[in-house]
């Protein structure tokens, strides 16, 4: 239960909190962009089964690969793409937490 709560909390609640705390101007659109980071899960459609609760997404799915993560960090480092990079990095962070807790058998 802890694993699911943390994973989906980072995916859905943390972006809203970040939007409210750090983006006073254009808060609504920023929150939507941060929530849209979940869209990289489209790569799960390439896997069989599509959803496996005991599989770590990091390094398994193409948009969760190390090259893609490097691109997300680069997007975060560039001011014009920072919010998109943040959205993607938050998604990866949620999946990293999930992978960590999976290894601990939570």
N, C-alpha and C positions, 0 to 999 in steps of 0.2 A: 504493500500500500504506500509506503514511503517513497519507493522508486517511482511509482506512477504519479503521485502527488508532486514530487519535485520536478519530474520530467515535464509534465503538462503545465505545471505552475510557471516554469521558466519559459515555456513556449507561449503561454497566453497571458499570464498575470504580470510577469516581469516587464514585458514590453509596455503595458499600460502604465505601470508604476514609473518606468523610465520616462515615458511620454509626459506624464503629469509633473514629474519632478524637474526635468531638465529642458523641456521644450514648451515654454509658455506660449510662444508665437507658433501658429499653425499646429497646435497640439493634436487636433483630430486627425489631420492627414499624416502627421508623423506617427501616431499610434497605429494607423492603418498600414503604413509602410513597415513598421516594426512587426506587426502581426503577420504581414505578408511573407515574412521570412520562412514561414512554414511551407511555402510553395515549393521549396527545394525537395520536399518529400515526394514530389512527382517521380523521382528516380526509383522509388520503391516499386513502381509499376513494372520495372524491368526485372524484378526478382521473383523467384518462385520458392516459397509462397510470398505474396506481396507483403504481408505482415507476419513477422515472426517475433514474438515478445522476448525470445531468448537470443536474439541476434544483435550484435553491436553494429550500428549503421556506419560508424566512422571507419573509413577504409574499405567498406564493403560496397556501398552504393556510389556511383560516379560523382554525384553532386555532394557527397560526403567524403570524398577522397582527399588526400593530402595536397594535391595540386589545386583542387578547388578551394580548399581551406586557405591556402596561400593567397589565392585570388581574393577571397573574402577579406583577408587581413589587409591586402593592398587597397581594396575599395574603402575600407575603414580608415586607412591612412591618408586618403585624398579627401580634401575638404568637400568638394562637390558631390562625392559619392559616399560620404561618411555615414549617412543615415541608412542607406542600403547595405553598406558593409556591416554596420552595427546589427541590422536585422538578421543578416546571414550569420554573423558571429554569435549572436544570441542563440540562434537555432543550433549551431554546432556545439555551443556550450551546454545546451539542454541535452543533446545527444551524448556528449562526453560524460556528463553527470550520470546519465542512464547507463552507459557502458561501465562506468566505475562501480555503480551500485549492482549491476548485473554480475560483475566479477566477485563482488562481496556476497552474492546470493541474497540480495534484498528483494 
